[in-house]
Amino acid sequence: MSVERPIYFSFFMFDANTRLYDARLRASYIEHMKVLVDYGYAGFELHTGRSPEVEIAYPTYADEIEAYAAFRRDLDSCGLGHVQLATNVGATPALDPSSDDPSVRRAAGAFLRSRVDIGAALRAEILMGPVVIPYAGFVHSAPNADPLWSDALQDQLSQRYQNAAPVLDELGEHARRRGVKIAIEPITHWETPGPNTLAQLIQFLRTVRCNQVGAIIDSAHETLDGAGPDVFPTQVAELIASQRLHYVQASPPDRGDLQSSWLPWGPIFQPLLAAYQGPVAIEIFNAVPAFADGLRLSRRKYWVPGIDAPSSAPSAYDVAKGSLCKLRAEFAKLE
């Protein structure tokens, strides 16, 4: 693998949200980064959702943005100034750019612009995640609230995508001014209603004028819901031609240890590495309570040094180190 290609690591290994208001956790984030930088990681993904605890700690978006700016200063002052960052966030039912309610769309736009500003405060160049339709925001019909699937779901989502396009277009222009790219993530069908596939996302992106808004390709979701190896290179080529392939993640379908997984390295990464020069992130979800229900994680938790007592499972650090070695070995075969 080319040593110039930066490899990031997702902090979903350690937590669901970035809780800067907790001094102990904030210090642990820095310690994790120091260890993982020594392994060879160039950057990290931080989730910047606004949980009720965050709202109490930072009542306004400005307060929250300053907290992230202070964290960046902390990293700079402790020898991690070279560390690159990306941010991860999703829409929520109350902050939904696809909502039929104009006031909800306006609130969603303000929220997402504040996430871009957080990224800029962190010197992050990528904001990624399911920002079009709320994660797990499955669509229901009225009046009996039965869930919609198949044709009925896609018909409903068509209007939702139309609602979201102007919000994302405006967000993209704000992101361009702030030096941040928006990478929308297609999420597999059992986690969220849409977009589930790269084809669906590409169709949506054709309705958004600003190409600062683009795509992230996650190997886990592409393996589960992608159109297959015959179509995938053409999709990658379209995203490259439109300058909309903004980010790539290496993640196994079970979202666990990258060393031992059914991941089709060649069919997915061969066309990506030939055309995409940006960072690749390793995304592993640890079996922390916040993920246990939505992702149905039944495996033991990868214990976190400095936080958990050692267990029979591998440590989070061991998994991070081994996964990086695996990725480099597989990339070396392809590049």
Residue frames relative to the residue before (quaternion, step in Angstrom):
aa qw qx qy qz dx dy dz
M 1.0000 0.0000 0.0000 0.0000 0.00 0.00 0.00
S 0.5205 -0.6226 0.4793 0.3342 3.54 -1.05 0.74
V 0.4390 -0.7132 0.4771 0.2665 3.55 -0.79 1.00
E 0.5953 0.5947 -0.3673 0.3963 3.59 1.20 -0.37
R 0.6047 0.5646 -0.3759 0.4174 3.61 1.13 -0.44
P 0.3074 -0.7749 0.5167 0.1948 3.62 -0.50 1.09
I 0.1844 -0.7601 0.6159 0.0942 3.54 -1.05 0.87
Y 0.1943 -0.7810 0.5885 0.0772 3.54 -0.79 1.10
F 0.2181 -0.7405 0.6153 0.1594 3.53 -1.36 0.24
S 0.3998 -0.7331 0.5036 0.2216 3.55 -0.87 1.00
F 0.4021 -0.7181 0.5194 0.2299 3.54 -0.99 0.88
F 0.3831 0.6808 -0.5103 0.3596 3.58 1.21 0.40
M 0.4961 0.6178 -0.4358 0.4269 3.58 1.25 -0.08
F 0.7876 0.3621 -0.1542 0.4741 3.56 1.03 -0.79
D 0.8144 -0.0407 0.0986 0.5704 3.58 0.98 -0.75
A 0.5126 -0.6303 0.4793 0.3320 3.55 -1.23 0.38
N 0.7897 0.1532 -0.0581 0.5913 3.57 1.05 -0.80
T 0.4501 -0.6356 0.5458 0.3091 3.52 -1.27 0.42
R 0.0846 -0.8351 0.5436 -0.0043 3.57 -0.33 1.25
L 0.0911 -0.8488 0.5205 0.0198 3.54 0.35 1.27
Y 0.5822 0.5939 -0.3737 0.4108 3.59 1.20 -0.38
D 0.6534 0.4663 -0.3031 0.5136 3.59 1.26 -0.29
A 0.3656 -0.7788 0.4632 0.2128 3.59 -0.24 1.28
R 0.6389 0.5303 -0.3370 0.4438 3.60 1.00 -0.74
L 0.6801 0.4729 -0.2911 0.4787 3.56 0.94 -0.89
R 0.6218 0.5466 -0.3460 0.4413 3.58 0.97 -0.81
A 0.6587 0.4912 -0.3042 0.4821 3.57 0.98 -0.83
S 0.6457 0.5198 -0.3326 0.4496 3.60 1.02 -0.74
Y 0.5871 0.5663 -0.3790 0.4371 3.61 1.05 -0.64
I 0.6669 0.4993 -0.3023 0.4633 3.57 0.93 -0.88
E 0.6527 0.5049 -0.3212 0.4647 3.58 0.98 -0.79
H 0.6164 0.5288 -0.3464 0.4694 3.60 1.00 -0.77
M 0.6671 0.5116 -0.3109 0.4433 3.58 0.86 -0.93
K 0.6316 0.5363 -0.3409 0.4441 3.59 0.94 -0.81
V 0.6631 0.4973 -0.3062 0.4682 3.59 0.92 -0.91
L 0.7244 0.4623 -0.2581 0.4415 3.58 0.79 -1.04
V 0.5794 0.5485 -0.3731 0.4735 3.60 1.14 -0.52
D 0.6322 0.5269 -0.3292 0.4630 3.58 1.02 -0.76
Y 0.6355 0.5200 -0.3313 0.4648 3.61 1.12 -0.59
G 0.6392 -0.5369 0.3301 0.4407 3.59 1.18 -0.52
Y 0.4670 0.6671 -0.4610 0.3526 3.59 1.22 0.12
A 0.3338 -0.7635 0.5285 0.1624 3.55 -1.04 0.89
G 0.8225 0.0138 0.0317 0.5677 3.58 1.14 -0.50
F 0.2995 -0.7556 0.5681 0.1291 3.52 -1.36 0.15
E 0.3390 -0.6936 0.5972 0.2176 3.52 -1.31 0.53
L 0.0895 -0.7790 0.6198 0.0319 3.55 -0.96 0.94
H 0.3424 -0.7298 0.5516 0.2141 3.57 -0.91 0.90
T 0.1385 -0.8290 0.5412 0.0267 3.58 -0.72 1.11
G 0.1819 0.7921 -0.5532 0.1831 3.55 0.89 0.95
R 0.3579 -0.7279 0.5469 0.2073 3.55 -1.22 0.51
S 0.0976 -0.8219 0.5612 -0.0039 3.53 0.08 1.37
P 0.6814 -0.4652 0.3444 0.4479 3.63 -1.23 0.21
E 0.6333 0.5252 -0.3401 0.4554 3.61 1.03 -0.69
V 0.6364 0.5116 -0.3255 0.4768 3.56 1.03 -0.75
E 0.6394 0.5362 -0.3286 0.4425 3.58 0.96 -0.82
I 0.6434 0.4983 -0.3200 0.4852 3.59 1.08 -0.68
A 0.6993 0.4770 -0.2756 0.4555 3.57 0.88 -0.94
Y 0.7915 0.1256 -0.0327 0.5973 3.56 1.02 -0.88
P 0.2303 -0.8433 0.4655 0.1385 3.61 0.23 1.26
T 0.7788 0.2471 -0.1544 0.5555 3.61 1.05 -0.60
Y 0.6345 -0.5090 0.4088 0.4138 3.55 -1.25 0.32
A 0.6217 0.5539 -0.3440 0.4340 3.58 1.02 -0.79
D 0.6285 0.5280 -0.3332 0.4638 3.60 1.00 -0.79
E 0.6752 0.5010 -0.2896 0.4574 3.56 0.95 -0.93
I 0.6370 0.5265 -0.3268 0.4585 3.58 0.96 -0.86
E 0.6610 0.4995 -0.3112 0.4656 3.59 0.94 -0.82
A 0.6115 0.5422 -0.3584 0.4512 3.61 1.05 -0.66
Y 0.6679 0.4732 -0.3043 0.4872 3.60 0.99 -0.75
A 0.6132 0.5333 -0.3505 0.4655 3.58 1.05 -0.68
A 0.6473 0.5088 -0.3135 0.4732 3.57 1.02 -0.79
F 0.6301 0.5244 -0.3337 0.4654 3.58 1.05 -0.72
R 0.6244 0.5197 -0.3401 0.4738 3.58 1.02 -0.75
R 0.6427 0.5104 -0.3256 0.4694 3.59 0.99 -0.78
D 0.6127 0.5393 -0.3441 0.4641 3.58 1.07 -0.71
L 0.6478 0.5086 -0.3194 0.4686 3.58 0.94 -0.86
D 0.6557 0.5187 -0.3155 0.4489 3.57 0.91 -0.89
S 0.7130 0.4847 -0.2658 0.4313 3.56 0.92 -0.92
C 0.7319 0.4007 -0.2416 0.4954 3.61 1.17 -0.42
G 0.6945 -0.5235 0.2676 0.4147 3.56 1.12 0.62
L 0.6159 0.5417 -0.3498 0.4525 3.60 1.25 0.26
G 0.2521 0.8065 -0.4999 0.1901 3.55 1.15 0.55
H 0.6611 0.5149 -0.3003 0.4556 3.58 1.16 -0.57
V 0.5184 0.6579 -0.4135 0.3569 3.59 1.23 -0.32
Q 0.2917 -0.7492 0.5754 0.1498 3.54 -0.95 0.98
L 0.1581 -0.7957 0.5807 0.0681 3.56 -1.11 0.68
A 0.0877 -0.7249 0.6775 0.0888 3.49 -1.35 0.47
T 0.2789 -0.7601 0.5603 0.1750 3.58 -1.18 0.47
N 0.2251 -0.7591 0.6061 0.0759 3.49 -1.24 0.72
V 0.1901 0.7783 -0.5795 0.1495 3.60 -0.80 0.94
G 0.1859 -0.7803 0.5858 0.1160 3.55 -1.21 0.46
A 0.5657 -0.5457 0.4806 0.3889 3.53 -1.32 0.25
T 0.2076 -0.7525 0.6098 0.1369 3.56 -1.27 0.40
P 0.6813 -0.4933 0.3211 0.4352 3.65 -1.15 0.33
A 0.7046 0.4376 -0.2686 0.4897 3.59 1.05 -0.69
L 0.7485 0.2649 -0.1464 0.5900 3.57 1.28 -0.37
D 0.2507 0.8080 -0.4665 0.2582 3.50 0.78 1.19
P 0.3064 -0.7833 0.5078 0.1864 3.63 -0.39 1.14
S 0.6737 0.4869 -0.2978 0.4694 3.60 1.24 -0.27
S 0.4055 0.7480 -0.4514 0.2690 3.59 1.27 -0.02
D 0.5001 -0.6275 0.5068 0.3152 3.57 -1.23 0.52
D 0.6297 0.5339 -0.3217 0.4637 3.58 1.26 -0.35
P 0.4155 -0.7347 0.4701 0.2581 3.64 -0.51 1.09
S 0.6374 0.5327 -0.3442 0.4376 3.61 1.02 -0.70
V 0.6311 0.5084 -0.3306 0.4837 3.59 1.08 -0.68
R 0.6435 0.5114 -0.3288 0.4651 3.60 0.99 -0.77
R 0.6385 0.5133 -0.3334 0.4665 3.60 1.00 -0.75
A 0.6518 0.5026 -0.3133 0.4736 3.58 0.97 -0.85
A 0.6341 0.5258 -0.3283 0.4622 3.59 1.04 -0.77
G 0.6454 0.5205 -0.3228 0.4565 3.57 0.96 -0.82
A 0.6565 0.5006 -0.3140 0.4688 3.59 0.96 -0.84
F 0.6415 0.5220 -0.3227 0.4602 3.57 0.99 -0.84
L 0.7039 0.4654 -0.2830 0.4559 3.58 0.77 -0.98
R 0.6089 0.5268 -0.3599 0.4713 3.61 1.06 -0.60
S 0.6405 0.5085 -0.3315 0.4704 3.59 1.04 -0.72
R 0.6230 0.5172 -0.3493 0.4715 3.63 1.10 -0.59
V 0.6029 0.5278 -0.3507 0.4848 3.58 1.11 -0.64
D 0.6596 0.5070 -0.3056 0.4632 3.58 0.97 -0.85
I 0.5967 0.5299 -0.3546 0.4872 3.58 1.12 -0.61
G 0.6392 0.5257 -0.3248 0.4577 3.56 0.93 -0.86
A 0.6580 0.5019 -0.3108 0.4675 3.57 0.92 -0.88
A 0.6396 0.5261 -0.3264 0.4556 3.60 1.02 -0.77
L 0.6955 0.4442 -0.2565 0.5031 3.58 1.17 -0.63
R 0.3795 -0.7082 0.4705 0.3648 3.59 1.35 -0.23
A 0.3331 0.7298 -0.5112 0.3084 3.55 1.09 0.79
E 0.3013 -0.7695 0.5390 0.1632 3.56 -1.01 0.80
I 0.7500 0.3276 -0.1761 0.5469 3.61 1.26 -0.28
L 0.0392 -0.7109 0.7004 0.0510 3.53 -1.16 0.84
M 0.0319 0.8296 -0.5533 0.0683 3.58 -0.55 1.11
G 0.4315 0.6974 -0.5170 0.2454 3.52 -1.30 0.36
P 0.6426 -0.5138 0.3965 0.4072 3.59 -1.32 -0.08
V 0.0712 0.8643 -0.4903 0.0861 3.57 0.45 1.23
V 0.6004 0.5787 -0.3713 0.4083 3.63 1.20 -0.05
I 0.7702 0.0980 -0.0196 0.6299 3.57 0.84 -1.08
P 0.5431 -0.6348 0.4187 0.3559 3.64 -0.84 0.82
Y 0.5369 -0.6150 0.4745 0.3293 3.55 -1.01 0.84
A 0.8376 0.0741 -0.1171 0.5284 3.57 -0.88 1.05
G 0.4588 0.6895 -0.4474 0.3375 3.61 1.22 0.34
F 0.0363 -0.8478 0.5290 -0.0009 3.54 0.65 1.14
V 0.4533 -0.7214 0.4750 0.2202 3.53 -1.00 0.95
H 0.0982 -0.7952 0.5978 0.0259 3.55 -0.95 0.94
S 0.4278 -0.6960 0.5199 0.2495 3.53 -1.20 0.58
A 0.3457 -0.6907 0.5877 0.2410 3.53 -1.27 0.42
P 0.6368 -0.1453 -0.7463 -0.1281 1.60 -2.23 1.11
N 0.6409 0.5755 -0.3371 0.3801 3.61 1.15 -0.32
A 0.4108 -0.7699 0.4216 0.2465 3.60 1.33 0.14
D 0.2755 0.7416 -0.5584 0.2496 3.57 1.02 0.72
P 0.4964 -0.6535 0.4675 0.3284 3.61 -0.99 0.70
L 0.3467 -0.7301 0.5558 0.1947 3.54 -1.13 0.75
W 0.0259 -0.7877 0.6155 -0.0059 3.55 -1.05 0.83
S 0.8263 0.2868 -0.1848 0.4481 3.51 -1.42 0.10
D 0.8550 -0.0597 0.0354 0.5139 3.60 -0.96 -0.87
A 0.6531 0.5254 -0.3242 0.4386 3.59 0.91 -0.89
L 0.6450 0.5074 -0.3205 0.4732 3.58 0.99 -0.79
Q 0.6856 0.4868 -0.3015 0.4496 3.59 0.80 -0.95
D 0.6104 0.5375 -0.3501 0.4648 3.60 1.09 -0.65
Q 0.6601 0.4921 -0.3040 0.4792 3.59 0.97 -0.83
L 0.6732 0.5088 -0.3065 0.4404 3.58 0.90 -0.90
S 0.5497 0.6182 -0.3986 0.3960 3.58 1.10 -0.58
Q 0.6827 0.4529 -0.2810 0.4998 3.61 0.92 -0.86
R 0.6254 0.5440 -0.3420 0.4427 3.57 1.01 -0.77
Y 0.6429 0.5094 -0.3223 0.4726 3.59 1.00 -0.79
Q 0.6287 0.5246 -0.3365 0.4651 3.59 1.01 -0.74
N 0.6345 0.5268 -0.3274 0.4613 3.58 1.02 -0.77
A 0.7269 0.4834 -0.2472 0.4206 3.55 0.90 -0.99
A 0.5642 0.6574 -0.3927 0.3087 3.60 1.01 -0.74
P 0.6916 0.4552 -0.3197 0.4607 3.69 0.76 -0.82
V 0.6145 0.5421 -0.3487 0.4549 3.59 1.08 -0.69
L 0.6895 0.4686 -0.2763 0.4782 3.58 0.91 -0.91
D 0.6094 0.5454 -0.3549 0.4531 3.59 1.08 -0.65
E 0.6614 0.4839 -0.2947 0.4916 3.59 0.95 -0.89
L 0.6275 0.5317 -0.3306 0.4628 3.57 1.01 -0.81
G 0.6454 0.5369 -0.3213 0.4382 3.57 0.96 -0.84
E 0.6534 0.5007 -0.3220 0.4676 3.59 0.95 -0.79
H 0.6302 0.5066 -0.3324 0.4855 3.59 1.04 -0.73
A 0.6562 0.5141 -0.3074 0.4589 3.57 0.96 -0.88
R 0.6124 0.5480 -0.3528 0.4474 3.61 1.01 -0.73
R 0.6632 0.5030 -0.3029 0.4642 3.56 0.95 -0.86
R 0.7291 0.4271 -0.2285 0.4836 3.58 1.11 -0.68
G 0.4934 -0.6905 0.4138 0.3294 3.59 1.27 -0.01
V 0.5566 0.5760 -0.3855 0.4581 3.58 1.18 0.63
K 0.2468 -0.7486 0.5959 0.1536 3.58 -1.06 0.78
I 0.3222 -0.7299 0.5747 0.1824 3.56 -1.10 0.81
A 0.0669 -0.7988 0.5979 -0.0024 3.58 -0.62 1.16
I 0.2095 -0.7973 0.5578 0.0964 3.58 -0.30 1.27
E 0.2508 -0.7942 0.5427 0.1088 3.54 -0.89 0.97
P 0.2803 -0.7089 0.6136 0.2059 3.61 -0.82 0.92
I 0.1760 -0.8058 0.5642 0.0373 3.55 -0.73 1.16
T 0.5859 -0.6332 0.3783 0.3356 3.56 -0.91 0.93
H 0.6676 -0.5919 0.3098 0.3286 3.53 -1.15 0.84
W 0.6856 0.4726 -0.3183 0.4531 3.61 1.03 -0.49
E 0.6588 0.4780 -0.3204 0.4847 3.58 1.27 0.04
T 0.8183 -0.0112 0.0662 0.5709 3.60 0.97 -0.75
P 0.5953 -0.6289 0.3615 0.3456 3.62 -1.09 0.55
G 0.7732 -0.2787 0.1933 0.5359 3.60 1.05 -0.53
P 0.5556 -0.1657 -0.8099 -0.0883 1.46 -2.31 0.86
N 0.3226 -0.7656 0.5331 0.1601 3.56 -0.97 0.95
T 0.7906 0.2872 -0.1228 0.5267 3.56 1.07 -0.68
L 0.6148 -0.5361 0.4254 0.3920 3.53 -1.27 0.41
A 0.6082 0.5559 -0.3535 0.4429 3.61 1.04 -0.70
Q 0.6596 0.4958 -0.3099 0.4723 3.60 0.94 -0.86
L 0.6581 0.5049 -0.3157 0.4608 3.58 0.96 -0.83
I 0.6427 0.5181 -0.3331 0.4556 3.61 0.90 -0.85
Q 0.6317 0.5227 -0.3328 0.4657 3.59 1.00 -0.80
F 0.6548 0.4961 -0.3174 0.4736 3.60 0.96 -0.81
L 0.6620 0.5259 -0.3176 0.4294 3.60 0.88 -0.88
R 0.5859 0.5769 -0.3717 0.4310 3.58 1.12 -0.50
T 0.6829 0.4623 -0.2814 0.4906 3.60 1.24 -0.38
V 0.6416 0.4712 -0.3153 0.5166 3.61 1.30 -0.05
R 0.3800 -0.7764 0.4540 0.2160 3.58 -0.43 1.18
C 0.7110 0.4785 -0.2719 0.4377 3.58 0.87 -0.93
N 0.2624 -0.7991 0.5180 0.1559 3.59 -0.52 1.11
Q 0.3890 0.6523 -0.5192 0.3919 3.56 1.22 0.47
V 0.6416 0.4324 -0.2875 0.5645 3.55 1.35 -0.34
G 0.1319 0.8088 -0.5543 0.1460 3.56 -0.57 1.17
A 0.6341 -0.5538 0.4200 0.3389 3.53 -1.21 -0.60
I 0.1991 -0.6771 0.6837 0.1857 3.44 -1.43 0.37
I 0.1991 -0.7462 0.6209 0.1345 3.55 -1.06 0.76
D 0.1140 -0.7817 0.6131 0.0020 3.53 -0.67 1.23
S 0.4503 -0.7291 0.4418 0.2655 3.59 -0.57 1.14
A 0.6048 0.5586 -0.3696 0.4307 3.62 1.06 -0.60
H 0.7119 0.4407 -0.2639 0.4789 3.57 0.79 -1.00
E 0.6406 0.5227 -0.3364 0.4508 3.59 1.01 -0.74
T 0.6273 0.5290 -0.3337 0.4641 3.58 1.06 -0.71
L 0.7271 0.4541 -0.2421 0.4544 3.57 0.95 -0.91
D 0.8426 0.1712 -0.0352 0.5093 3.60 0.86 -0.94
G 0.4537 0.7123 -0.4435 0.3002 3.59 1.22 0.06
A 0.5957 -0.6007 0.4190 0.3298 3.55 -1.32 0.35
G 0.6333 -0.5704 0.3229 0.4115 3.58 1.26 -0.01
P 0.7000 -0.5347 0.3022 0.3644 3.56 -1.26 0.43
D 0.6089 0.5501 -0.3741 0.4320 3.62 1.13 -0.35
V 0.7347 0.4166 -0.2145 0.4905 3.57 1.05 -0.80
F 0.5810 0.6541 -0.3644 0.3190 3.56 1.01 -0.85
P 0.6659 0.4976 -0.3474 0.4340 3.69 0.74 -0.80
T 0.6295 0.5285 -0.3326 0.4624 3.59 1.07 -0.69
Q 0.6412 0.5136 -0.3194 0.4722 3.58 1.04 -0.78
V 0.6346 0.5159 -0.3252 0.4747 3.56 0.98 -0.83
A 0.6551 0.5222 -0.3158 0.4454 3.58 0.93 -0.88
E 0.6457 0.5112 -0.3305 0.4610 3.61 0.98 -0.76
L 0.6582 0.4993 -0.3141 0.4677 3.58 0.95 -0.83
I 0.6412 0.5117 -0.3243 0.4710 3.58 0.98 -0.77
A 0.6709 0.5151 -0.3020 0.4397 3.59 0.86 -0.96
S 0.7280 0.3986 -0.2281 0.5091 3.58 1.07 -0.72
Q 0.4079 -0.7322 0.4433 0.3178 3.58 1.37 0.11
R 0.5027 0.6666 -0.4018 0.3760 3.53 0.98 0.90
L 0.5223 0.5574 -0.4676 0.4448 3.60 1.14 0.36
H 0.0733 -0.8735 0.4806 -0.0237 3.54 0.00 1.37
Y 0.8242 0.0366 0.0536 0.5625 3.61 1.08 -0.54
V 0.1273 -0.7802 0.6102 0.0523 3.56 -1.21 0.60
Q 0.1089 -0.7771 0.6169 0.0607 3.56 -1.08 0.79
A 0.2318 -0.7186 0.6387 0.1483 3.53 -1.14 0.77
S 0.2103 0.7660 -0.5694 0.2118 3.53 -0.45 1.25
P 0.3916 -0.7273 0.5029 0.2544 3.61 -0.83 0.87
P 0.6652 -0.5312 0.3316 0.4066 3.62 -1.11 0.50
D 0.7035 0.4287 -0.2874 0.4887 3.61 1.04 -0.62
R 0.4166 -0.7497 0.4173 0.3004 3.59 1.38 0.09
G 0.5542 0.6152 -0.3821 0.4104 3.57 1.22 0.50
D 0.8464 -0.1442 0.1283 0.4964 3.52 -1.19 -0.70
L 0.4079 -0.7436 0.4817 0.2204 3.57 -0.69 1.11
Q 0.5774 0.6205 -0.3739 0.3767 3.58 1.17 -0.51
S 0.7991 0.1821 -0.0685 0.5689 3.59 0.99 -0.76
S 0.4321 0.6772 -0.4815 0.3503 3.54 0.12 1.28
W 0.4650 -0.6317 0.5373 0.3099 3.55 -1.30 0.38
L 0.2307 0.7682 -0.5551 0.2200 3.54 0.22 1.29
P 0.3057 -0.7707 0.5266 0.1874 3.65 -0.59 1.06
W 0.2249 -0.8365 0.4848 0.1210 3.56 0.33 1.30
G 0.7057 0.4900 -0.2882 0.4229 3.58 0.73 -1.00
P 0.7128 0.4595 -0.2893 0.4438 3.63 0.63 -1.02
I 0.7109 0.4290 -0.2770 0.4836 3.61 1.02 -0.66
F 0.8102 0.3457 -0.1795 0.4380 3.58 0.62 -1.06
Q 0.5123 0.6389 -0.4382 0.3705 3.62 1.13 -0.34
P 0.7277 0.3990 -0.2726 0.4868 3.66 0.70 -0.90
L 0.6251 0.5426 -0.3495 0.4390 3.60 1.09 -0.58
L 0.7131 0.4633 -0.2746 0.4488 3.59 0.74 -1.01
A 0.6126 0.5616 -0.3492 0.4328 3.58 1.17 -0.52
A 0.8071 0.2942 -0.1198 0.4977 3.60 1.10 -0.63
Y 0.7293 0.4109 -0.2128 0.5040 3.58 1.13 -0.64
Q 0.1747 -0.8261 0.5327 0.0564 3.57 -0.75 1.09
G 0.5411 0.6667 -0.3829 0.3409 3.59 1.25 -0.08
P 0.7374 -0.4044 0.2945 0.4539 3.57 -1.30 -0.21
V 0.2022 -0.7167 0.6508 0.1479 3.50 -1.33 0.50
A 0.1880 -0.7983 0.5654 0.0879 3.57 -0.81 1.00
I 0.3075 -0.6941 0.6171 0.2069 3.53 -1.15 0.71
E 0.0642 -0.8070 0.5870 -0.0060 3.57 -0.63 1.17
I 0.0614 0.7686 -0.6277 0.1071 3.53 -0.67 1.23
F 0.2444 -0.7630 0.5824 0.1376 3.56 -0.83 0.99
N 0.2831 -0.7513 0.5697 0.1756 3.55 -0.72 1.02
A 0.5400 -0.6329 0.4512 0.3230 3.57 -1.18 0.50
V 0.1826 0.7556 -0.5944 0.2061 3.56 0.59 1.20
P 0.6861 -0.5286 0.2913 0.4061 3.61 -1.08 0.60
A 0.6356 0.5644 -0.3455 0.3977 3.60 0.97 -0.77
F 0.7369 0.3969 -0.2231 0.4997 3.59 1.14 -0.57
A 0.5100 0.7051 -0.4102 0.2730 3.57 1.15 -0.52
D 0.7131 0.4527 -0.2645 0.4653 3.59 0.92 -0.86
G 0.7302 0.4553 -0.2601 0.4380 3.58 0.62 -1.12
L 0.7700 0.3317 -0.1795 0.5146 3.59 0.98 -0.81
R 0.3495 -0.7664 0.4751 0.2544 3.59 1.31 -0.03
L 0.2099 0.7979 -0.5340 0.1850 3.58 0.88 0.95
S 0.1070 -0.8244 0.5555 0.0212 3.57 -0.44 1.23
R 0.5454 0.6295 -0.4030 0.3791 3.60 1.23 -0.27
R 0.6086 -0.5354 0.4329 0.3945 3.55 -1.31 0.27
K 0.5665 -0.5995 0.4502 0.3420 3.51 -1.19 0.60
Y 0.3999 -0.6328 0.5973 0.2878 3.54 -1.17 0.65
W 0.3305 -0.7883 0.4758 0.2073 3.57 -0.30 1.23
V 0.3596 -0.7587 0.5209 0.1541 3.51 -1.04 0.95
P 0.4153 -0.7109 0.5030 0.2629 3.64 -0.56 1.07
G 0.7874 0.2832 -0.2405 0.4919 3.52 -0.98 0.92
I 0.7323 0.3530 -0.2088 0.5436 3.58 1.29 -0.28
D 0.8088 0.2117 -0.0695 0.5443 3.58 0.80 -1.07
A 0.5041 -0.5744 0.5333 0.3627 3.52 -1.31 0.29
P 0.5717 -0.5944 0.4282 0.3695 3.63 -1.02 0.70
S 0.1100 -0.7858 0.6072 0.0411 3.56 -1.12 0.74
S 0.6960 -0.4521 0.3426 0.4402 3.56 -1.30 -0.14
A 0.5886 0.5559 -0.3690 0.4566 3.58 1.23 -0.31
P 0.5803 -0.5579 0.4319 0.4068 3.61 -1.17 0.31
S 0.5268 -0.6227 0.4668 0.3419 3.56 -1.17 0.46
A 0.6427 -0.5150 0.4000 0.4022 3.55 -1.26 0.39
Y 0.6475 0.5185 -0.3220 0.4564 3.58 1.01 -0.76
D 0.6393 0.5212 -0.3305 0.4587 3.60 0.96 -0.82
V 0.6632 0.4971 -0.3042 0.4696 3.58 0.96 -0.86
A 0.6443 0.5206 -0.3209 0.4593 3.58 0.99 -0.82
K 0.6772 0.4880 -0.2925 0.4667 3.58 0.92 -0.90
G 0.6872 0.4844 -0.2880 0.4585 3.57 0.85 -0.93
S 0.6431 0.5257 -0.3254 0.4519 3.58 1.03 -0.76
L 0.6344 0.5159 -0.3300 0.4717 3.58 1.03 -0.73
C 0.6422 0.5137 -0.3227 0.4686 3.59 0.97 -0.81
K 0.6443 0.5218 -0.3144 0.4623 3.58 1.00 -0.85
L 0.6630 0.5057 -0.3117 0.4556 3.58 0.86 -0.93
R 0.6686 0.5001 -0.3141 0.4519 3.57 0.86 -0.89
A 0.6484 0.5183 -0.3215 0.4555 3.57 0.98 -0.80
E 0.6790 0.4805 -0.2914 0.4724 3.58 0.92 -0.87
F 0.6497 0.5066 -0.3229 0.4658 3.60 0.98 -0.80
A 0.6169 0.5570 -0.3505 0.4317 3.59 1.04 -0.74
K 0.6371 0.5210 -0.3286 0.4634 3.60 1.12 -0.59
L 0.7401 0.4468 -0.2106 0.4564 3.58 1.15 -0.69
E 0.7046 0.4661 -0.2634 0.4658 3.58 1.09 -0.64
